[in-house]
Amino acid sequence: MSPAPDADASAASAAASSAAAALQKGDAEFTPTLWTADGPVETTAPDPPAGDAAAAPPLSKNARKRLAKQEAWEAKKRQKKEEEKSARKAKGVQVRAEHAQKLEAMTAEERAAYEETRRAAREARMRDAEAAKAKKMAALEAPHAVVLDLEFSHLMDEKEMRSLAKQLAFCYAANTKAKVQTCMHITGLGGAIGAVVRKHCSGFDKWAAHREDGAYIDALAERKADLVYLTADSDCELTEFKPGEVYVIGGIVDRNRHKNLTLNKANEQGIRHARLPIRDHLKMTGTHILTVNQTMDIVHASLELGDWEKALERVVPLRKHRPEEEGEEKRDEEKREDAPEGERSE
Ligand SMILES: C[S@@+](CC[C@H](N)C(=O)[O-])C[C@H]1O[C@@H](n2cnc3c(N)ncnc32)[C@H](O)[C@@H]1O
């Protein structure tokens, strides 16, 4: 990849210093390589502030108001949680009392039959839960693998990171229900996104997925030849999702601010890349760049249906399809477009 042009060097160094500041707050051991649209930027932790310089500046009136509002909201949330807990406890006491009364009113025979029905129902529930768990765990052995590459924390604001965390939860939920599951690797959790994901994705550390603080390129070093970065900017079109290959999805919500970001990363790392065959199989308005969870849904739909057109139609929202009658002329025009424009589907 060519070196970063001057105009963009300041953006890259701003990204590096913001990450360095994050490092100062968090894990001093973790010194990630930051991926910017211009390539990798190495980070180092800054020297700690000395003496008076360490003292926090006084808060503005607006910041104090915001903080007070936030604290009041947190207190209300805690109180609501406490109330819900007490209500649950009271309900439990009531249910147990009603159950005891019901048993007392029964004959010995009725009681035995009733207990037997309850025992059978309990066993069926346990069998279902075990089967569901086994299905989830089987994903770890699936021949099709997907990496969700979360090494882009420094390119997103808080809101975008929250949105990405939700998309990640959709990806996982979809994988647990998919007819053909994939083995999920979630990498790059050592950046700021790790905390956001753990806060917003319930049970994240118990998910049947491989989790890595570091980069997939290190975690899957021995499978480098199998890696294929999925990127809308690639000039290679994907023909099929093959077992044994590892498809990387860029974990970023950027409303297309960072063009060629993942394409450059794949080229820099010397791994293969491919775009989904959207242009040939779907008449679409606007951009061909999908969200992280839509991309994951296409992996699942394609594996299940074995047909790109059906898979894309199932996943891409109808509002993005262009009506047939607009004709082939526009479609050819679109094929000539170098960079996609228009609204993102995020
Ligand atoms: C919101 S997009 C990120 C766009 C980002 N500017 C980039 O350079 O990849 C999230 C991810 O979904 C995947 N993706 C979205 N549309 C795609 C397409 N048409 N073909 C292949 N992958 C796609 C890519 O892995 C991409 O990184």
The ligand as an SDF file (V2000), in Angstrom:
LIG
                    3D

 27 29  0  0  0  0  0  0  0  0999 V2000
  -20.6040   -1.1250    7.2840 C   0  0  0  0  0  0  0  0  0  0  0  0
  -19.5300   -2.0650    6.3260 S   0  0  0  0  0  0  0  0  0  0  0  0
  -17.9840   -1.2110    6.5360 C   0  0  0  0  0  0  0  0  0  0  0  0
  -17.5970   -0.3010    5.4290 C   0  0  0  0  0  0  0  0  0  0  0  0
  -16.1780    0.1520    5.5600 C   0  0  0  0  0  0  0  0  0  0  0  0
  -16.0330    1.4840    5.0630 N   0  0  0  0  0  0  0  0  0  0  0  0
  -15.2130   -0.7760    4.8420 C   0  0  0  0  0  0  0  0  0  0  0  0
  -14.2160   -0.2730    4.2980 O   0  0  0  0  0  0  0  0  0  0  0  0
  -15.4320   -2.0020    4.8780 O   0  0  0  0  0  0  0  0  0  0  0  0
  -19.3030   -3.4580    7.3750 C   0  0  0  0  0  0  0  0  0  0  0  0
  -18.6930   -4.6650    6.7550 C   0  0  0  0  0  0  0  0  0  0  0  0
  -19.6930   -5.4340    6.0770 O   0  0  0  0  0  0  0  0  0  0  0  0
  -19.0990   -6.1490    4.9940 C   0  0  0  0  0  0  0  0  0  0  0  0
  -19.7680   -5.7430    3.7400 N   0  0  0  0  0  0  0  0  0  0  0  0
  -20.7230   -4.8080    3.5830 C   0  0  0  0  0  0  0  0  0  0  0  0
  -21.1400   -4.7490    2.3040 N   0  0  0  0  0  0  0  0  0  0  0  0
  -20.4240   -5.6800    1.6300 C   0  0  0  0  0  0  0  0  0  0  0  0
  -20.3890   -6.1050    0.2540 C   0  0  0  0  0  0  0  0  0  0  0  0
  -21.1920   -5.5680   -0.6610 N   0  0  0  0  0  0  0  0  0  0  0  0
  -19.5150   -7.0880   -0.0830 N   0  0  0  0  0  0  0  0  0  0  0  0
  -18.7140   -7.6550    0.8540 C   0  0  0  0  0  0  0  0  0  0  0  0
  -18.7070   -7.2910    2.1520 N   0  0  0  0  0  0  0  0  0  0  0  0
  -19.5580   -6.3260    2.5410 C   0  0  0  0  0  0  0  0  0  0  0  0
  -17.6350   -5.7850    4.9950 C   0  0  0  0  0  0  0  0  0  0  0  0
  -16.9060   -6.7630    5.6830 O   0  0  0  0  0  0  0  0  0  0  0  0
  -17.6130   -4.4570    5.7420 C   0  0  0  0  0  0  0  0  0  0  0  0
  -16.3630   -4.1790    6.3040 O   0  0  0  0  0  0  0  0  0  0  0  0
  1  2  1  0
  2  3  1  0
  2 10  1  0
  3  4  1  0
  4  5  1  0
  5  6  1  0
  5  7  1  0
  7  8  2  0
  7  9  1  0
 10 11  1  0
 11 12  1  0
 11 26  1  0
 12 13  1  0
 13 14  1  0
 13 24  1  0
 14 15  1  0
 14 23  1  0
 15 16  2  0
 16 17  1  0
 17 18  1  0
 17 23  2  0
 18 19  1  0
 18 20  2  0
 20 21  1  0
 21 22  2  0
 22 23  1  0
 24 25  1  0
 24 26  1  0
 26 27  1  0
M  CHG  2   2   1   9  -1
M  END
$$$$
